[in-house]
Every structure is written in C-alpha cells, then in structure tokens.
Amino acid sequence: MTENKIERFKEERQRLNDIVMKYAGLEIKRFWNLDSRVYKDGALPKKVKELLGLVASLVLRCDDCIMYHLIRSHEEGVTDEEMEEALAIGLIVGGSITIPHLRRAFDAWDQLKKSDANKD
C-alpha cells in the first residue's frame, strides 16, 4: 500500500460520502451525526475511541473501516506499541480469519509512518 493509495482512499471516501449526503434523508443524516459524535473526547479520549473502532472493524473484517480508523488513529498520535496491542486484541477476538486484514492494516500503518518520515 502506498501513500497514494491512502490518499486515494481518503478522496474516494469523501466523494462517496458527498453522494450519500446528496440523497440522505433524516435517518441517514442522524446516523452520520451519531457516528461522528461518538468519537469525540469524553470519558474516553478520541485516541482510545479510534482504537476501539479499529478493533471492531478488524473483527468485522471491514477493510474500508480499518483504513479509516488507522488514518484517524495516526492523526490522534497512536504509537506503534498501542497499535500493535489493539490489533492483537482484534486478532484474538476475531481469530485467524482476520489475518489478511491484519496484514493490510500493518502495511497501511507502515505507510502512514513512512509518510511522517518523508515530511521531516
């Protein structure tokens, strides 16, 4: 996975969300609002909530969701160690069927980290 792939994911996600909102009624808009609000700082910080979302996404084997939460976790300052522990929990809960998703998650994480190094 390259940084371009990550950027393409972000752009495609935004494009598709714009289309959804073009047609969205009250129920869809309420769900979108709830989804964004639940990840705000509260008793748990955003960083922890993104890791929870990542673990759930790994267990559910949703590659788009995994990518989104990896990007958000990176933006929230998750460390390599925190990422590994969270993904290990997802692997234990989800079992070996999550391994292909785990591979892609670590690959994307590695690319996000490399993009940081290239900025310096």
N, CA, C and O atoms as CSV, one atom per row, in Angstrom:
chain,resi,resn,atom,element,x,y,z
A,1,MET,N,N,0.849,-1.171,0.000
A,1,MET,CA,C,0.000,0.000,0.000
A,1,MET,C,C,0.891,1.230,0.000
A,1,MET,O,O,1.824,1.313,0.799
A,2,THR,N,N,0.630,2.160,-0.856
A,2,THR,CA,C,1.426,3.375,-0.930
A,2,THR,C,C,0.653,4.534,-0.341
A,2,THR,O,O,-0.556,4.457,-0.124
A,3,GLU,N,N,1.381,5.616,-0.087
A,3,GLU,CA,C,0.711,6.816,0.415
A,3,GLU,C,C,-0.346,7.258,-0.579
A,3,GLU,O,O,-1.409,7.739,-0.186
A,4,ASN,N,N,-0.058,7.097,-1.879
A,4,ASN,CA,C,-1.055,7.448,-2.886
A,4,ASN,C,C,-2.332,6.651,-2.691
A,4,ASN,O,O,-3.431,7.175,-2.870
A,5,LYS,N,N,-2.188,5.386,-2.323
A,5,LYS,CA,C,-3.366,4.559,-2.077
A,5,LYS,C,C,-4.153,5.090,-0.878
A,5,LYS,O,O,-5.384,5.085,-0.882
A,6,ILE,N,N,-3.446,5.541,0.127
A,6,ILE,CA,C,-4.095,6.111,1.299
A,6,ILE,C,C,-4.803,7.410,0.916
A,6,ILE,O,O,-5.943,7.645,1.316
A,7,GLU,N,N,-4.128,8.236,0.150
A,7,GLU,CA,C,-4.753,9.483,-0.305
A,7,GLU,C,C,-5.945,9.202,-1.207
A,7,GLU,O,O,-6.968,9.881,-1.115
A,8,ARG,N,N,-5.822,8.212,-2.073
A,8,ARG,CA,C,-6.958,7.839,-2.934
A,8,ARG,C,C,-8.132,7.351,-2.096
A,8,ARG,O,O,-9.285,7.655,-2.401
A,9,PHE,N,N,-7.838,6.592,-1.036
A,9,PHE,CA,C,-8.900,6.134,-0.142
A,9,PHE,C,C,-9.630,7.331,0.462
A,9,PHE,O,O,-10.861,7.368,0.471
A,10,LYS,N,N,-8.876,8.310,0.966
A,10,LYS,CA,C,-9.484,9.488,1.582
A,10,LYS,C,C,-10.363,10.234,0.579
A,10,LYS,O,O,-11.487,10.625,0.893
A,11,GLU,N,N,-9.839,10.422,-0.622
A,11,GLU,CA,C,-10.593,11.147,-1.650
A,11,GLU,C,C,-11.852,10.394,-2.058
A,11,GLU,O,O,-12.919,10.993,-2.193
A,12,GLU,N,N,-11.733,9.092,-2.255
A,12,GLU,CA,C,-12.891,8.281,-2.658
A,12,GLU,C,C,-13.937,8.240,-1.554
A,12,GLU,O,O,-15.135,8.301,-1.829
A,13,ARG,N,N,-13.494,8.138,-0.314
A,13,ARG,CA,C,-14.427,8.133,0.813
A,13,ARG,C,C,-15.206,9.443,0.861
A,13,ARG,O,O,-16.422,9.445,1.052
A,14,GLN,N,N,-14.499,10.553,0.686
A,14,GLN,CA,C,-15.168,11.853,0.702
A,14,GLN,C,C,-16.154,11.983,-0.457
A,14,GLN,O,O,-17.272,12.466,-0.279
A,15,ARG,N,N,-15.732,11.549,-1.643
A,15,ARG,CA,C,-16.601,11.617,-2.818
A,15,ARG,C,C,-17.875,10.812,-2.601
A,15,ARG,O,O,-18.972,11.276,-2.912
A,16,LEU,N,N,-17.726,9.612,-2.071
A,16,LEU,CA,C,-18.890,8.756,-1.832
A,16,LEU,C,C,-19.773,9.302,-0.716
A,16,LEU,O,O,-20.999,9.229,-0.805
A,17,ASN,N,N,-19.162,9.848,0.333
A,17,ASN,CA,C,-19.957,10.466,1.398
A,17,ASN,C,C,-20.759,11.645,0.864
A,17,ASN,O,O,-21.905,11.849,1.265
A,18,ASP,N,N,-20.165,12.422,-0.039
A,18,ASP,CA,C,-20.885,13.550,-0.639
A,18,ASP,C,C,-22.110,13.066,-1.411
A,18,ASP,O,O,-23.170,13.689,-1.362
A,19,ILE,N,N,-21.955,11.958,-2.119
A,19,ILE,CA,C,-23.090,11.398,-2.864
A,19,ILE,C,C,-24.179,10.916,-1.903
A,19,ILE,O,O,-25.363,11.171,-2.124
A,20,VAL,N,N,-23.777,10.223,-0.841
A,20,VAL,CA,C,-24.753,9.763,0.147
A,20,VAL,C,C,-25.528,10.952,0.700
A,20,VAL,O,O,-26.754,10.906,0.794
A,21,MET,N,N,-24.815,12.021,1.067
A,21,MET,CA,C,-25.479,13.189,1.650
A,21,MET,C,C,-26.392,13.889,0.637
A,21,MET,O,O,-27.357,14.545,1.028
A,22,LYS,N,N,-26.100,13.758,-0.624
A,22,LYS,CA,C,-26.965,14.331,-1.663
A,22,LYS,C,C,-28.363,13.720,-1.599
A,22,LYS,O,O,-29.357,14.407,-1.833
A,23,TYR,N,N,-28.432,12.433,-1.283
A,23,TYR,CA,C,-29.702,11.712,-1.253
A,23,TYR,C,C,-30.233,11.460,0.154
A,23,TYR,O,O,-31.371,11.019,0.320
A,24,ALA,N,N,-29.425,11.734,1.154
A,24,ALA,CA,C,-29.743,11.340,2.529
A,24,ALA,C,C,-30.977,12.044,3.073
A,24,ALA,O,O,-31.160,13.252,2.926
A,25,GLY,N,N,-31.807,11.235,3.703
A,25,GLY,CA,C,-32.933,11.751,4.467
A,25,GLY,C,C,-32.534,11.877,5.927
A,25,GLY,O,O,-31.367,11.716,6.285
A,26,LEU,N,N,-33.495,12.160,6.741
A,26,LEU,CA,C,-33.257,12.400,8.158
A,26,LEU,C,C,-32.589,11.211,8.851
A,26,LEU,O,O,-31.682,11.404,9.660
A,27,GLU,N,N,-33.021,9.998,8.548
A,27,GLU,CA,C,-32.472,8.819,9.233
A,27,GLU,C,C,-30.981,8.646,8.945
A,27,GLU,O,O,-30.195,8.395,9.859
A,28,ILE,N,N,-30.598,8.780,7.687
A,28,ILE,CA,C,-29.183,8.635,7.328
A,28,ILE,C,C,-28.377,9.770,7.949
A,28,ILE,O,O,-27.300,9.534,8.496
A,29,LYS,N,N,-28.878,10.984,7.872
A,29,LYS,CA,C,-28.159,12.116,8.449
A,29,LYS,C,C,-28.001,11.964,9.953
A,29,LYS,O,O,-26.958,12.319,10.503
A,30,ARG,N,N,-29.009,11.448,10.619
A,30,ARG,CA,C,-28.904,11.218,12.068
A,30,ARG,C,C,-27.826,10.183,12.380
A,30,ARG,O,O,-27.058,10.348,13.328
A,31,PHE,N,N,-27.769,9.120,11.583
A,31,PHE,CA,C,-26.739,8.104,11.796
A,31,PHE,C,C,-25.353,8.704,11.582
A,31,PHE,O,O,-24.453,8.474,12.390
A,32,TRP,N,N,-25.166,9.467,10.512
A,32,TRP,CA,C,-23.872,10.101,10.220
A,32,TRP,C,C,-23.467,10.999,11.391
A,32,TRP,O,O,-22.308,10.998,11.806
A,33,ASN,N,N,-24.416,11.758,11.917
A,33,ASN,CA,C,-24.138,12.646,13.036
A,33,ASN,C,C,-23.738,11.847,14.279
A,33,ASN,O,O,-22.770,12.194,14.956
A,34,LEU,N,N,-24.466,10.802,14.572
A,34,LEU,CA,C,-24.141,9.961,15.721
A,34,LEU,C,C,-22.757,9.356,15.571
A,34,LEU,O,O,-21.980,9.320,16.525
A,35,ASP,N,N,-22.449,8.881,14.367
A,35,ASP,CA,C,-21.139,8.272,14.107
A,35,ASP,C,C,-20.011,9.261,14.378
A,35,ASP,O,O,-18.998,8.886,14.970
A,36,SER,N,N,-20.163,10.509,13.961
A,36,SER,CA,C,-19.092,11.481,14.191
A,36,SER,C,C,-19.031,11.914,15.656
A,36,SER,O,O,-17.944,12.158,16.179
A,37,ARG,N,N,-20.160,12.012,16.312
A,37,ARG,CA,C,-20.199,12.472,17.711
A,37,ARG,C,C,-19.622,11.439,18.683
A,37,ARG,O,O,-19.000,11.812,19.677
A,38,VAL,N,N,-19.817,10.176,18.412
A,38,VAL,CA,C,-19.390,9.147,19.361
A,38,VAL,C,C,-17.862,9.082,19.490
A,38,VAL,O,O,-17.352,8.585,20.494
A,39,TYR,N,N,-17.134,9.574,18.496
A,39,TYR,CA,C,-15.666,9.524,18.527
A,39,TYR,C,C,-15.031,10.775,19.117
A,39,TYR,O,O,-13.806,10.896,19.118
A,40,LYS,N,N,-15.833,11.703,19.619
A,40,LYS,CA,C,-15.283,12.910,20.249
A,40,LYS,C,C,-14.773,12.575,21.650
A,40,LYS,O,O,-15.170,11.577,22.251
A,41,ASP,N,N,-13.883,13.432,22.155
A,41,ASP,CA,C,-13.390,13.259,23.523
A,41,ASP,C,C,-14.550,13.223,24.508
A,41,ASP,O,O,-15.502,13.995,24.394
A,42,GLY,N,N,-14.460,12.337,25.455
A,42,GLY,CA,C,-15.439,12.202,26.522
A,42,GLY,C,C,-14.726,11.545,27.691
A,42,GLY,O,O,-13.581,11.884,27.990
A,43,ALA,N,N,-15.391,10.610,28.355
A,43,ALA,CA,C,-14.721,9.860,29.412
A,43,ALA,C,C,-13.512,9.123,28.835
A,43,ALA,O,O,-12.497,8.941,29.507
A,44,LEU,N,N,-13.644,8.703,27.575
A,44,LEU,CA,C,-12.512,8.120,26.846
A,44,LEU,C,C,-12.016,9.151,25.832
A,44,LEU,O,O,-12.820,9.809,25.172
A,45,PRO,N,N,-10.696,9.293,25.707
A,45,PRO,CA,C,-10.176,10.228,24.707
A,45,PRO,C,C,-10.377,9.696,23.281
A,45,PRO,O,O,-10.537,8.494,23.070
A,46,LYS,N,N,-10.364,10.615,22.312
A,46,LYS,CA,C,-10.540,10.255,20.900
A,46,LYS,C,C,-9.610,9.116,20.489
A,46,LYS,O,O,-10.014,8.194,19.780
A,47,LYS,N,N,-8.374,9.192,20.936
A,47,LYS,CA,C,-7.369,8.194,20.565
A,47,LYS,C,C,-7.833,6.780,20.939
A,47,LYS,O,O,-7.729,5.851,20.138
A,48,VAL,N,N,-8.332,6.636,22.135
A,48,VAL,CA,C,-8.811,5.328,22.599
A,48,VAL,C,C,-10.037,4.899,21.794
A,48,VAL,O,O,-10.164,3.733,21.423
A,49,LYS,N,N,-10.930,5.837,21.529
A,49,LYS,CA,C,-12.135,5.518,20.764
A,49,LYS,C,C,-11.794,5.077,19.344
A,49,LYS,O,O,-12.442,4.180,18.805
A,50,GLU,N,N,-10.798,5.688,18.741
A,50,GLU,CA,C,-10.382,5.265,17.398
A,50,GLU,C,C,-9.812,3.850,17.435
A,50,GLU,O,O,-10.057,3.057,16.526
A,51,LEU,N,N,-9.058,3.532,18.475
A,51,LEU,CA,C,-8.532,2.165,18.603
A,51,LEU,C,C,-9.661,1.166,18.814
A,51,LEU,O,O,-9.609,0.053,18.292
A,52,LEU,N,N,-10.681,1.554,19.576
A,52,LEU,CA,C,-11.842,0.678,19.746
A,52,LEU,C,C,-12.540,0.457,18.399
A,52,LEU,O,O,-12.923,-0.665,18.067
A,53,GLY,N,N,-12.699,1.529,17.636
A,53,GLY,CA,C,-13.290,1.407,16.305
A,53,GLY,C,C,-12.450,0.526,15.401
A,53,GLY,O,O,-12.986,-0.250,14.610
A,54,LEU,N,N,-11.144,0.643,15.514
A,54,LEU,CA,C,-10.239,-0.184,14.712
A,54,LEU,C,C,-10.386,-1.656,15.056
A,54,LEU,O,O,-10.475,-2.498,14.163
A,55,VAL,N,N,-10.413,-1.971,16.343
A,55,VAL,CA,C,-10.558,-3.372,16.770
A,55,VAL,C,C,-11.889,-3.944,16.278
A,55,VAL,O,O,-11.935,-5.058,15.756
A,56,ALA,N,N,-12.957,-3.187,16.445
A,56,ALA,CA,C,-14.263,-3.662,15.972
A,56,ALA,C,C,-14.239,-3.871,14.461
A,56,ALA,O,O,-14.795,-4.847,13.959
A,57,SER,N,N,-13.601,-2.963,13.741
A,57,SER,CA,C,-13.528,-3.074,12.280
A,57,SER,C,C,-12.721,-4.295,11.850
A,57,SER,O,O,-13.070,-4.967,10.880
A,58,LEU,N,N,-11.640,-4.578,12.578
A,58,LEU,CA,C,-10.835,-5.765,12.262
A,58,LEU,C,C,-11.660,-7.026,12.480
A,58,LEU,O,O,-11.666,-7.925,11.639
A,59,VAL,N,N,-12.351,-7.090,13.605
A,59,VAL,CA,C,-13.169,-8.264,13.919
A,59,VAL,C,C,-14.275,-8.440,12.869
A,59,VAL,O,O,-14.593,-9.563,12.478
A,60,LEU,N,N,-14.854,-7.326,12.422
A,60,LEU,CA,C,-15.916,-7.376,11.403
A,60,LEU,C,C,-15.355,-7.534,9.990
A,60,LEU,O,O,-16.106,-7.769,9.044
A,61,ARG,N,N,-14.046,-7.406,9.850
A,61,ARG,CA,C,-13.331,-7.585,8.582
A,61,ARG,C,C,-13.782,-6.578,7.513
A,61,ARG,O,O,-14.019,-6.927,6.357
A,62,CYS,N,N,-13.889,-5.332,7.943
A,62,CYS,CA,C,-14.270,-4.243,7.025
A,62,CYS,C,C,-13.016,-3.446,6.677
A,62,CYS,O,O,-12.569,-2.607,7.459
A,63,ASP,N,N,-12.451,-3.712,5.498
A,63,ASP,CA,C,-11.211,-3.044,5.113
A,63,ASP,C,C,-11.345,-1.525,5.037
A,63,ASP,O,O,-10.431,-0.809,5.446
A,64,ASP,N,N,-12.465,-1.021,4.523
A,64,ASP,CA,C,-12.657,0.435,4.493
A,64,ASP,C,C,-12.663,1.007,5.902
A,64,ASP,O,O,-12.055,2.046,6.156
A,65,CYS,N,N,-13.342,0.339,6.807
A,65,CYS,CA,C,-13.415,0.810,8.195
A,65,CYS,C,C,-12.039,0.737,8.863
A,65,CYS,O,O,-11.648,1.645,9.596
A,66,ILE,N,N,-11.320,-0.338,8.604
A,66,ILE,CA,C,-9.969,-0.482,9.152
A,66,ILE,C,C,-9.093,0.669,8.672
A,66,ILE,O,O,-8.397,1.296,9.472
A,67,MET,N,N,-9.124,0.948,7.376
A,67,MET,CA,C,-8.306,2.032,6.828
A,67,MET,C,C,-8.679,3.369,7.469
A,67,MET,O,O,-7.805,4.145,7.853
A,68,TYR,N,N,-9.965,3.628,7.578
A,68,TYR,CA,C,-10.412,4.889,8.172
A,68,TYR,C,C,-9.890,5.033,9.599
A,68,TYR,O,O,-9.353,6.080,9.961
A,69,HIS,N,N,-10.044,3.986,10.410
A,69,HIS,CA,C,-9.616,4.075,11.810
A,69,HIS,C,C,-8.097,4.070,11.952
A,69,HIS,O,O,-7.571,4.629,12.914
A,70,LEU,N,N,-7.386,3.453,11.019
A,70,LEU,CA,C,-5.924,3.554,11.025
A,70,LEU,C,C,-5.492,5.001,10.791
A,70,LEU,O,O,-4.639,5.531,11.502
A,71,ILE,N,N,-6.089,5.620,9.795
A,71,ILE,CA,C,-5.762,7.020,9.485
A,71,ILE,C,C,-6.093,7.912,10.675
A,71,ILE,O,O,-5.282,8.747,11.075
A,72,ARG,N,N,-7.279,7.735,11.235
A,72,ARG,CA,C,-7.682,8.555,12.389
A,72,ARG,C,C,-6.787,8.278,13.604
A,72,ARG,O,O,-6.430,9.205,14.330
A,73,SER,N,N,-6.426,7.016,13.827
A,73,SER,CA,C,-5.534,6.685,14.940
A,73,SER,C,C,-4.183,7.361,14.753
A,73,SER,O,O,-3.607,7.888,15.705
A,74,HIS,N,N,-3.689,7.345,13.541
A,74,HIS,CA,C,-2.427,8.016,13.224
A,74,HIS,C,C,-2.543,9.506,13.512
A,74,HIS,O,O,-1.647,10.096,14.117
A,75,GLU,N,N,-3.641,10.115,13.082
A,75,GLU,CA,C,-3.861,11.543,13.323
A,75,GLU,C,C,-3.961,11.857,14.818
A,75,GLU,O,O,-3.596,12.952,15.248
A,76,GLU,N,N,-4.446,10.913,15.598
A,76,GLU,CA,C,-4.594,11.111,17.044
A,76,GLU,C,C,-3.316,10.772,17.820
A,76,GLU,O,O,-3.303,10.859,19.048
A,77,GLY,N,N,-2.251,10.391,17.124
A,77,GLY,CA,C,-0.969,10.171,17.788
A,77,GLY,C,C,-0.778,8.802,18.409
A,77,GLY,O,O,0.032,8.649,19.323
A,78,VAL,N,N,-1.500,7.812,17.935
A,78,VAL,CA,C,-1.324,6.449,18.431
A,78,VAL,C,C,0.108,5.993,18.135
A,78,VAL,O,O,0.632,6.225,17.045
A,79,THR,N,N,0.721,5.350,19.109
A,79,THR,CA,C,2.086,4.848,18.940
A,79,THR,C,C,2.063,3.469,18.285
A,79,THR,O,O,1.020,2.820,18.204
A,80,ASP,N,N,3.227,3.039,17.824
A,80,ASP,CA,C,3.349,1.697,17.251
A,80,ASP,C,C,2.945,0.636,18.276
A,80,ASP,O,O,2.277,-0.344,17.945
A,81,GLU,N,N,3.357,0.847,19.509
A,81,GLU,CA,C,3.056,-0.129,20.557
A,81,GLU,C,C,1.559,-0.197,20.840
A,81,GLU,O,O,1.007,-1.283,21.013
A,82,GLU,N,N,0.904,0.956,20.887
A,82,GLU,CA,C,-0.544,0.984,21.104
A,82,GLU,C,C,-1.273,0.320,19.933
A,82,GLU,O,O,-2.238,-0.420,20.128
A,83,MET,N,N,-0.804,0.594,18.730
A,83,MET,CA,C,-1.412,-0.011,17.541
A,83,MET,C,C,-1.281,-1.531,17.589
A,83,MET,O,O,-2.248,-2.248,17.337
A,84,GLU,N,N,-0.099,-2.015,17.910
A,84,GLU,CA,C,0.125,-3.463,17.955
A,84,GLU,C,C,-0.749,-4.119,19.002
A,84,GLU,O,O,-1.320,-5.179,18.744
A,85,GLU,N,N,-0.871,-3.522,20.177
A,85,GLU,CA,C,-1.710,-4.099,21.227
A,85,GLU,C,C,-3.178,-4.122,20.811
A,85,GLU,O,O,-3.874,-5.109,21.047
A,86,ALA,N,N,-3.647,-3.052,20.203
A,86,ALA,CA,C,-5.044,-3.009,19.761
A,86,ALA,C,C,-5.307,-4.071,18.698
A,86,ALA,O,O,-6.305,-4.789,18.763
A,87,LEU,N,N,-4.413,-4.166,17.723
A,87,LEU,CA,C,-4.614,-5.162,16.665
A,87,LEU,C,C,-4.479,-6.591,17.200
A,87,LEU,O,O,-5.118,-7.510,16.688
A,88,ALA,N,N,-3.653,-6.775,18.223
A,88,ALA,CA,C,-3.540,-8.107,18.841
A,88,ALA,C,C,-4.866,-8.505,19.489
A,88,ALA,O,O,-5.271,-9.665,19.417
A,89,ILE,N,N,-5.534,-7.553,20.114
A,89,ILE,CA,C,-6.849,-7.839,20.703
A,89,ILE,C,C,-7.835,-8.217,19.598
A,89,ILE,O,O,-8.594,-9.175,19.740
A,90,GLY,N,N,-7.822,-7.463,18.498
A,90,GLY,CA,C,-8.698,-7.783,17.370
A,90,GLY,C,C,-8.440,-9.176,16.825
A,90,GLY,O,O,-9.373,-9.896,16.469
A,91,LEU,N,N,-7.171,-9.553,16.762
A,91,LEU,CA,C,-6.820,-10.887,16.279
A,91,LEU,C,C,-7.344,-11.969,17.223
A,91,LEU,O,O,-7.887,-12.978,16.773
A,92,ILE,N,N,-7.185,-11.763,18.507
A,92,ILE,CA,C,-7.668,-12.745,19.483
A,92,ILE,C,C,-9.183,-12.875,19.414
A,92,ILE,O,O,-9.712,-13.987,19.422
A,93,VAL,N,N,-9.873,-11.763,19.347
A,93,VAL,CA,C,-11.335,-11.793,19.305
A,93,VAL,C,C,-11.830,-12.334,17.973
A,93,VAL,O,O,-12.758,-13.141,17.935
A,94,GLY,N,N,-11.220,-11.897,16.890
A,94,GLY,CA,C,-11.690,-12.262,15.553
A,94,GLY,C,C,-11.159,-13.580,15.032
A,94,GLY,O,O,-11.768,-14.184,14.148
A,95,GLY,N,N,-10.040,-14.038,15.560
A,95,GLY,CA,C,-9.465,-15.300,15.123
A,95,GLY,C,C,-8.640,-15.171,13.856
A,95,GLY,O,O,-8.430,-14.075,13.337
A,96,SER,N,N,-8.181,-16.309,13.374
A,96,SER,CA,C,-7.248,-16.332,12.252
A,96,SER,C,C,-7.844,-15.786,10.958
A,96,SER,O,O,-7.100,-15.400,10.057
A,97,ILE,N,N,-9.171,-15.745,10.847
A,97,ILE,CA,C,-9.783,-15.204,9.634
A,97,ILE,C,C,-9.473,-13.715,9.461
A,97,ILE,O,O,-9.609,-13.176,8.363
A,98,THR,N,N,-9.056,-13.049,10.545
A,98,THR,CA,C,-8.709,-11.625,10.450
A,98,THR,C,C,-7.276,-11.391,9.973
A,98,THR,O,O,-6.899,-10.247,9.722
A,99,ILE,N,N,-6.478,-12.435,9.843
A,99,ILE,CA,C,-5.055,-12.274,9.496
A,99,ILE,C,C,-4.847,-11.504,8.186
A,99,ILE,O,O,-3.991,-10.620,8.159
A,100,PRO,N,N,-5.579,-11.786,7.093
A,100,PRO,CA,C,-5.361,-10.970,5.890
A,100,PRO,C,C,-5.620,-9.484,6.131
A,100,PRO,O,O,-4.922,-8.634,5.577
A,101,HIS,N,N,-6.606,-9.171,6.944
A,101,HIS,CA,C,-6.924,-7.781,7.260
A,101,HIS,C,C,-5.845,-7.182,8.168
A,101,HIS,O,O,-5.503,-6.005,8.050
A,102,LEU,N,N,-5.322,-8.000,9.067
A,102,LEU,CA,C,-4.234,-7.585,9.947
A,102,LEU,C,C,-3.002,-7.238,9.118
A,102,LEU,O,O,-2.340,-6.235,9.382
A,103,ARG,N,N,-2.694,-8.054,8.126
A,103,ARG,CA,C,-1.550,-7.779,7.244
A,103,ARG,C,C,-1.710,-6.431,6.558
A,103,ARG,O,O,-0.791,-5.611,6.553
A,104,ARG,N,N,-2.878,-6.211,5.980
A,104,ARG,CA,C,-3.124,-4.946,5.271
A,104,ARG,C,C,-3.112,-3.762,6.236
A,104,ARG,O,O,-2.674,-2.669,5.878
A,105,ALA,N,N,-3.591,-3.981,7.455
A,105,ALA,CA,C,-3.583,-2.909,8.453
A,105,ALA,C,C,-2.157,-2.503,8.806
A,105,ALA,O,O,-1.843,-1.313,8.836
A,106,PHE,N,N,-1.297,-3.472,9.070
A,106,PHE,CA,C,0.088,-3.144,9.400
A,106,PHE,C,C,0.810,-2.523,8.202
A,106,PHE,O,O,1.661,-1.651,8.379
A,107,ASP,N,N,0.484,-2.957,7.009
A,107,ASP,CA,C,1.075,-2.360,5.808
A,107,ASP,C,C,0.670,-0.890,5.703
A,107,ASP,O,O,1.514,-0.030,5.454
A,108,ALA,N,N,-0.596,-0.605,5.888
A,108,ALA,CA,C,-1.073,0.780,5.830
A,108,ALA,C,C,-0.446,1.600,6.956
A,108,ALA,O,O,-0.045,2.743,6.735
A,109,TRP,N,N,-0.356,1.031,8.157
A,109,TRP,CA,C,0.259,1.735,9.278
A,109,TRP,C,C,1.709,2.081,8.940
A,109,TRP,O,O,2.165,3.196,9.194
A,110,ASP,N,N,2.423,1.122,8.371
A,110,ASP,CA,C,3.807,1.342,7.973
A,110,ASP,C,C,3.905,2.493,6.971
A,110,ASP,O,O,4.810,3.323,7.062
A,111,GLN,N,N,2.987,2.539,6.031
A,111,GLN,CA,C,2.989,3.620,5.043
A,111,GLN,C,C,2.668,4.962,5.691
A,111,GLN,O,O,3.267,5.975,5.330
A,112,LEU,N,N,1.745,4.989,6.629
A,112,LEU,CA,C,1.445,6.233,7.335
A,112,LEU,C,C,2.675,6.725,8.086
A,112,LEU,O,O,2.964,7.922,8.091
A,113,LYS,N,N,3.392,5.815,8.716
A,113,LYS,CA,C,4.608,6.167,9.452
A,113,LYS,C,C,5.684,6.662,8.504
A,113,LYS,O,O,6.388,7.620,8.822
A,114,LYS,N,N,5.828,6.029,7.343
A,114,LYS,CA,C,6.824,6.465,6.356
A,114,LYS,C,C,6.486,7.855,5.830
A,114,LYS,O,O,7.388,8.649,5.562
A,115,SER,N,N,5.222,8.152,5.682
A,115,SER,CA,C,4.837,9.488,5.210
A,115,SER,C,C,5.247,10.547,6.226
A,115,SER,O,O,5.568,11.674,5.849
A,116,ASP,N,N,5.242,10.196,7.513
A,116,ASP,CA,C,5.718,11.119,8.551
A,116,ASP,C,C,7.213,11.377,8.369
A,116,ASP,O,O,7.671,12.517,8.433
A,117,ALA,N,N,7.965,10.300,8.142
A,117,ALA,CA,C,9.412,10.419,7.990
A,117,ALA,C,C,9.767,11.262,6.760
A,117,ALA,O,O,10.756,11.994,6.778
A,118,ASN,N,N,8.971,11.163,5.699
A,118,ASN,CA,C,9.233,11.920,4.486
A,118,ASN,C,C,8.939,13.410,4.654
A,118,ASN,O,O,9.440,14.233,3.888
A,119,LYS,N,N,8.126,13.756,5.655
A,119,LYS,CA,C,7.797,15.161,5.903
A,119,LYS,C,C,8.920,15.894,6.612
A,119,LYS,O,O,9.028,17.118,6.532
A,120,ASP,N,N,9.765,15.124,7.316
A,120,ASP,CA,C,10.865,15.754,8.093
A,120,ASP,C,C,11.995,16.217,7.212
A,120,ASP,O,O,12.982,16.760,7.709
